[in-house]
Amino acid sequence: MNIGIDLGTTNTVVGWMNLFGNIEFLEFDENQITLPSCIYYDRGNIIVGRNAIKMSEDNPSAFICNSKIFMDDRSKCWTIEGRRFKAEDVAFEILKTVRKTLKERFPDEKIFNAVITVPAKFGEDQIKRTVSALKRAGIGLIEVLKEPVAAVLAYNDDIFKVNDRVYVVDFGGGTIDVAVIELSGNGCVTDFNVLSADGNRHLGGSDLDNVLSQIIFEQFKECSGQNISDEETTWGISRKQIRRKIQKAAQAAKKSLYYKNTSANEEIIISEPEACSICEKKDICESSNGFSISVSYDDYLTAADDIYDKVKELIVNKRVMTSDIQHVIFAGGMCTDPYMRQFIESSFPESNIIYASDTNTDEKYLTVIARGAAIKACDENIRIVNKLLNSLGIICVDSNGRHYMDPIISEGTDIDRHFESRHVYTNNGRFDTEMTFEIYEYNGDPNDFNNLEYRKIGSFTFNDITPMDIGKQRIETVFSFDSRGILSVMAVDLNDNKRNIEVFFQI
């Protein structure tokens, strides 16, 4: 069975195409079509989703959420009861719950294969870690699909036509993507060419949740004398519990402010007994209702000004925006934000603007990316040309012992299953019997090595080479992307064409 998975920072959604050509979505606990992308670990048991959120109030230190934004951080680790979790481990637990729920829904199905979505700015390392989590969960991979493309696929049947250009703003819980996608095909739209794209995998709606949380934390500090604004320095289970309650209240308040869209005060009340129990001033406090605070929409906008500036700068990025845009899609959990909607309307006055929250009832706007993935999973005629947003290269050493980055594939290169890049390397030492290649993802000018930002994504060694003088040995590397969108590297000994190796990156 072929499915589409949106493994989101905040929520995970799974869809498939039924026999009538309609997209259905998997229901999780409480018959909800979203599975919160979080886990709770308790004495060897892992709880995923809404139950994890509920239990997080008892022991916030055992709760992990928003882990997707750390998929590129190999050093990031959560330790709970002596067990270590990396971001891909959390993804594995979420996807394992997805497979278990699929099996309950379709007991006769033996195999589940998925198109899984990732942010536009995800690099090869994050993609491979996501795919690794998928495979560990027992789900096969059809293809990795960039989220902006998935958004266009979700609306393709109803709105778009050949030669249209669509600008996608996908503003989710932990990431934001922007992309211009040109549509083509013979009579109907079958080809999706990403003309330009950008994104920030560390900027999302959770940052705006934190803005409201910090407003409340500051007021709570004035009221109680307790500073619980920083997770790392908040000690004691009761303080951690209050901190978690405030975070949940902030998330609920943000949604309420968005729907009301007024400057009237929106009162946030925490009346749990624990709130007063940690107060240093409780003996002289005259309030009998616990801690409470009023926050207006204007208060929120003022506090969130810096974050909104970053978002707006990304959306009107001259590197991404092109002329003649017929449609704009505003997708992701933040598409209900009235401030952002107003900004998009003023930035694209001549375009047809599609708000996911307007075209889907209730919270089904959160299914847009999964819908696009499910459509791709069942249609082999769809052809996608992506833009590589992070350059790839190999660090080499010159005759003077200086390191330099040899570019293999530059940022902005069109990538599809027919893409291929070949480079030949020779030996620096006399009679070397092996050559080691270290592959990096980088951003910046490769000619300015000292100021280059780069991250190692893998390495391999071609050994048992016939000893030759300096510069005589020739090893050719072949970089390509397979039908699943996964980077593939082949190395060939040009002095002995029968010898070649396929490179497998260790996760």
Buried (B, 14 or more C-beta within 10 A) or exposed (E): BBBBBBBBBBBBBBBBBEEEEEBBBBBBEEEBBBBBBBBBBBEEEBBBBBBBBEBBBBBBBBBBBBBBBBBBBBEEEBEBEEEEBBBBBBBBBBBBBBBEBBBEBBEEEEEBBBBBBBBBBBBBBBBBBBBBBBBBBBBEBBBBBBBBBBBBBBBBEEBBEBEBBBBBBBBBBBBBBBBBBBBBBEEEBBBBBBBBBBBBBBBBBBBBBBBBBBBBBBBBEEBBEBEBBEEEEBEEEEBBBBBBBBBBBBBBBBEEBBEEBEEEEBEBEBEBEBBBEBBEEEEEBEEEEBBBBEBBBEBBBEBBEEBBEEBBEBBEBEEBBEEEBBBBBBBBBBBBBBBBBEBBBEBBEEBBBBBBBEBBEEBBBBBBBBBBBBBBBBEEEBBBBBBBBBBBBBBBEEEEEEEBBBBBBEBEBEBBBEBEBEBEBBBBEEEBBEBEBBBBBBEBEBEEBEEBEBBEBBBBEBEEBEEBEEEBBBBBBBBBBEEBBBBBBBBBBBEEEEBBBEBEBEB
